[in-house]
């Protein structure tokens, strides 16, 4: 093997052996030779010292390489370059920081850097996302006439692109006297990373005109730029070109094509490409599994993972995240626990992405205790994990727990993101906690979040649900863009606060703005019609769902229509509507009709609806109590006793009623039979005073006309004696 540099003849054999050991990464023989070099004094030769330094660097023993470097008395540019490039290839923060310190020290020792130096320095700047230091090195590269080197230019391009400065990168690219495949790929990838697909495609076309051939790196770079449906056809053209150039056998190209089709929403094309790939790896499987999970085809995602497992391809952490997310969407807790165990088996128990996905999965499946265990297992949870657990508490109805967690998050100094604030606002709105909601609004302003979705939607919904419609209306119209969730929140707030006409008008504005309603929109509209007694308008909206927007009515919409008809006194029409329903509505429609029959004193029809509920095995005590009261009014005492026996035989019970009120930042909670409130005597005295006023006006509790056993049940049903007094005729 010829020596690359002129060296004294006595060192020829030593240098030849070092180069051979470096080539074969034979560190054992290299160490032995290092010992002989130290013994015979050959280390004083800078060529041997540099080659020994390179041996340790290429064998991955960077600490030993650094020791060798420190002991070189007369360091030259090769000495510095060996260590700089060795550490820059580690792609970690500490190694890259060390590279920058080495470079500054090199300049301080008046050693002029060359092209190899700058390639390593720019790589370290990329890893550190340190564009300031990169720019300083760029200026020095120009001064030392190294910037025209194609490798330096490519590294510089990569640094600017990775740090997000694609305009500066393009200036460097345009001034390069020579470009290679790495240069083109780096620039195209830079555009792709900033979601500038058109610019990436334009540059790809320019490359095809200026260069003779395209390699796999350029193809994977341009394909990564296509992430939306509008580029699906262009992606197919690139796919055809890859076939023409014979690149489909390269696994990275096949993976890029599958990923591109998935991101563009063309799952059928992605599956065909996946099936035709004869050399699949974990990335190929992961792209397809994740694609199904993200598109809502969670069943297919789980089936595909099953096939992957039986193909003996080990999943990556990204594959597992996709599968766990699919379990979340399906609320498949059994499969989710299996994936948890499998991830532990593969050694991913400390992988942050997987832990976040597991916390989210347990929370969405309603297993909030295990979600909390997973969350607390992590010593320093990031904002994503905090958001997952807070959202889980909100989704499971533990709004106070969600707010407590948010408080702890603030105490440890974690800055929330927009999803965090949206979940916290939902907790405030569900608790009707206006004061806390206003505090969250202030924090949103403090953190500089704008009124984009989802923050704007959650904020307007919070104000609307807490009854502050003017504030909610102001936030709503200040939003730069409004999605269907935003419109639904505002329509619901207006409807629930007695401003039904404004809710219906807002729906018309929603349609004029071009936002298509969803099933929730029509639930809100039908609810508004119910409160206002607009039967004909209700029928219009009910029929509009399927006729104009292809939305199949669900049980919620049927319930709204039954409520509209029942409130308007059209009880026979409501009964016929229920019996003509083509969906499985269970108990809720008959329950609505039963309540309406009691209010309108249509006892015969009420008995019919009540018996339907008994046949269906209603677990709710209210149905039994109402049916008993109807039979009492009809004088059918045998039926009264039959309903009571049925209720006891089925073990139907009522959970104690609970209510609370927030006054002056203090929450007062009332539970049936609880006498622990410090002001209970004053509360009872005030209730007795109100009861006397009501009776003096001629109002009498409905339960007074019922037998004692039914009154006892009704008392339990309504929550307490005080609440029972409020259920009076005419109120």
Steps between C-alpha positions, in 0.01 A plus 500: 500500500665830393539765766286813449772739626880512492633368833846415628607155387530363856127559551377342175410161641335643812288736294406224254388274787294780660320569172425129459367469857284809447358358178406174673407676829737265682520687829678216685805503272477875481532529880801268499666705228418818693694361796806426280477850350510657847793274594718575196412873483329492158209707638701815444436458127181698429400264216504199732324694778224610262455148360479360853241766585304400188515132602330568835247734340400250228466225761260718703733548797469877514633542854825326401511705181470814709789385725719439197407843366590672827846340493591614148751776548497648149139469390431572134170546319468121454516450878217743559294362209525140620348588837249755367357261241496206740287687755279670237388157377353416842199728436437565869492831684804444722722378215392786274567754776849352539557541125422871520739539793770317304445726200532816708813361665642412159452857380653631823812287432528667156442175312330584171198273442444329167202346321500188721485720809200697380308186398519376861426841652189555286378151590539583871316831453212309341480259792499791745256707290758776558466719193697785663818292533434353157489846348829592666660187357344583161671842503834337582451243223454784250809676635714185469362422151351168618137585427530397135577141595199281414515311831520819703214648297285193556565505875423870510175442311403229744572729797283784368218262401491316834490827691210622284685767300410370155538840331864521612543137394369578152743793468786264583363241260471745210860621551654152513739456204452127520211293633467131575209274592543591868461869418179449303359263763582738785331795332191302401476354853528851641197610302315183601572557870339845475198356311598688184397223263474716189854634547632147558328377185633795298855429615457132415402602147805728478726215608359272231584762238853566627607152617508176304347270758317494831594279792294361784586788738348758269185290455448448872556873558241619249246235605524617861370840388160361393283497812153601382234365266571756227842343433377142463506514119846659496617226734377241252707666227810484720409136570498429123837671459645288780380186320656627175835558674489156664502635855209303648735226611656749742315469829524870592318596178222248565462630854485860376228408249285322761542792741416752226177324402400471867557870567311593182201294615532241219493191720406267214808609303709472815377144556570400138853641526543327835384164361736531199801575722690173525754638745299642789663618821356644822474846337282362220266327742498798734400740221204282404387426856525866600318603183201282583500617862511869407228466236257338743533142366619374836373145442715473188796641690473225762455227237803625309708500817388142560632407154822690569551306822452169321743611228763513777577867438580674826310827536671830568380736770313695230309187395400435859383858542274460194353174631444641850325802345276260307411327829416844642260579218327163534500515882657154472640476852586127475706547185647818646625311806649236271689773314617638833644162592655455155670841519648402838625174350674691219668735747303813417371561853692829526426624149315829543282472187375157604436607858302799376295277270433254786385776734269628226371149426418418863331836544286468186402147598372632832776341707614825655672326794746318271543817297601682818742221593667526160517875534657490846751237386674766292734714707485810282184492286495748216210717389366224272463261792345763724253578223416132450420439866305825542300422186438148632353636822276735300383221268412284801299777666743572785515872434619594849783247467596657167520847654705366793745341256527825309587675825779246566624547146530872565683438827774294330548769237370322189366746243168370358430478130178577317358149546563522875313827526212368287455204736518719810242737352272203433531402866407855604199506269378160620517623861346836403803647677501844341760649734750224426418529132582870506831421669578255219411771249753730668768230481425445131573869443812476718639205303433676170253243361275637231133418443564233240330161536497332753560784750236730350237226488562393859502858628176604329338173614609563858344845510183378328451202734562721803225737383732787397369508147623848419862404577457172312354683202790747499763222508315307230499784247862590577617155397693519170350169387208299637452127464178308554587446869519877552161555338346214699625640830349841434171362367474274806572787738230718348251213503565404861472859621156570356613676181374242255420741217858625504622137493295428188621821337860409577448168323400688185818712525701180545364360176560828316863496614539158339536284813309173472310400814550166673271287715574713810382811317159348442472382860547863604250628243234248596557580867442869425180415315386292796549784749312741274221260403583518127361167384491575126853645503617191688364274226679714239837457673441128564429436133779737388765281664471212255358684199754783480804393703487119484506471881311198627292587810623339822318426823582852623312656208202268550499592869492869410206448267309304766574783742377761249173315445455421870558856618246620242242255636501285184528182703324267256722625217805445724389140572454427130839656424668276758337187362602592145865558594744287298786517751563319826404770750495286811318673785549872453210580263238329715647667808453845342142418406425369850613826660290702254190287564533568872531875441195504268309254724448261208508202733386232254778578254741546790418152626563364149843671484584389853418137428727518193780607731421215739512251211842634400627463857566862582766534774393855588290552811332809350310285251359279775405797719329685216309190390392441859375857530302462176334178619425677830326781314300236308413322824663175386648399834582145392717637221662737748604207718608297195734777385642532852564123522663507157725784608615314811542168315728667242702673769439843352643772723575868464836653574475784752440837342782750514517869417747780555538871461811719474474818709791738557759239397350246744316190377196391707407133442166344602435124508182319603494436875816703561466738798867598516469841335587768762195708399252215475258652753485834317448316169214291642340807654511684165355200317213475750430869449491454121275195540252704707496775235429243229214341695355841582487565124302179450773265377497148639763226455386238251619227734235597761238314298703180488512213748771518763710224340504684167579831671801332661622376163444838342687663786800271434469559128515879524789501746373643831195635681602856419522420129170314516329815624598672178311247285163663532201515271507793262874565537 
